[in-house]
Amino acid sequence: MPLDSQLPTPDARLIQTEIGSQPTPSSQGLPPDLLRQASRRLGLMCLIIAGLWAANFVLAHLVQPAPVKMPDTAMATAIPL
């Protein structure tokens, strides 16, 4: 069995370019206005998530009281014998 038969065949949908060649205008990526809009949306989402994280941090540390050690007498009344 020849070694070439074990290799996968190249996909016809792939674009083959030479190394170091300039990309064609159709393969340069997304238009600048679309990239600008996407970056604004991403920045807004990051600000919202950071705000929610900060609010959670503040609420978890200020609203919820820190655990305190119960006096020994309170433990004796809390656990029925």
Order of alpha helices (4+ residues) and beta strands (2+ residues): alpha-alpha
